[in-house]
Amino acid sequence: MVASTSNRLTTRNTSEENDFKSTVMIREIEKQFAEDGAKYVKKVNGIIGFRVLGAGGKEIKWIIDAKNGSGSLELNSKTKPDCTITMKDGDLVDLMTGKLNPNTAFFNGKLKISGNMGIAMKIQSIMPAKAML
């Protein structure tokens, strides 16, 4: 779980998140927020959920609050996102590393978006540098 504490993000790793390859990419977003969360809050002004589907029916949900304060990132939070992205773990890694085109992923059903599409269009601004969302 990661929570904002006076412009800092604090982390507690869980074994649950370690089962997902995409956790490494989410942790890159965490670093960006730790450096300048207010910048991302200003750009996005929304709460984004990543529902990640893993092997054996496992699932985690990352909530990126790029709406309040200096932002925060939480694992399996009860916070209601403005926009939710649903993907399989491997597809999310491929998307974030540029191996999977977002339009192709969307039209092939590998990327599902629910909620505020305007917020969905701003997601790229918080992705790690190599991300292609």
N, C-alpha and C positions, 0 to 999 in steps of 0.2 A: 504494500500500500504506500502511496506517495501523497503527501499533503503539503499544502502551502503553509509556511510558517515565516511571517515577516520577510517576504521576498526570497525565501529559501524553500527548496523542496526536500523533504526528508523521506527516506526509503526504508521499507522493511521488506526484504525479499521473502517470497513464499515458495514452497516447493511446487505449488500449483502453477505459478507463472513460469517456472523453469522447464516445464514440459512443452513450452511453446517457443518455436524458433523466432517468432516475431517479437518476443520480449526484448531482444537486443535492439531492434529498431525503435520500439517504444521508449526504451531507456535513452536513446539518442534525443528524442523529443524532450524527455525529462531534463537532459543536460542543457538544451536550448532554453527551456523555461527557467532554469536555475540562473542562466547568464543574463537573460533579459525578458522575463515573462511579461512585463507590461507592454512591450512592443508587440508580442503575439496577441495579447488581449485586445489591443487597439486594432490590429489587422483583422482578427476573426470575429470578435464580439459574439461568441456563441459557445455552447457546450457540445462537444463531439463525443460520441460513443463508438468504440470499436468492439464489435462482437466477433470474437475470434473462435472458430470451430477447429478443434484438434482431433487427433486420432482417438479411436475408441469412444467417441461421443463426448469427449471432454470439451469444455467451453469456458472461456473467460471473457470478461468485459472490462475494457479500459475506458475510463471517463477522463477526457481532457477538458478541463474548465478553462476556456480561453475567453471568459466573459467577466469574471469577477476578480478584483484585486490584481495580483501579479500572476494569476493563473495557478492551476494545480492539476495533478494527475493522480488518479486513484484506480485501484484494481477492485473490480466487482462492487463498485459504489452503488448506493441507492439513488444517487442524483439522476434526475431525468434529463437525458440529452436532447438538444434541439435537433440533432441529426445523428443517425446511427448508420454506420458502415458495417455490413456483415460479410465476412469472407472466411474461407478456410485458411489455416495458418500458413501453409506453404504458398498459397496464392498471394496472401498479404505480403510475405517476404519478397516474392517475385515482383509484385507491384512497387513496393518501396525501394527496390534495388534497380528498377528500370527494366527488368526482364519481361514484364507483363504490361502491355499498354492498357491504361484505364478504360478507354472506350471499348476495346476488345473484351476486356474483363466484364464490363457492364453488359454488353450485348450478348455475351456467351453465358451470362448468369453466374459468373464467378464473383461479381461485385454487386451487392445489393445495397441500395440506399433507401432509408426511410426518414421521414421528417423534412426539415427545412432544406430544400435544395440549394438555396443561397449560401447557407453555411457549408454545405458539401463542396461547393465550388471554391471555398476559401481554405480547404484543408491543406492544399499544397503549400501554403505559406508557413505551416508548422512542421512539415515533413523534413526529415534529415536531408542534407544537401544532395544526396544521390537519388532521392525519391522522385518518382515520376507521376504522382497522383494528380 
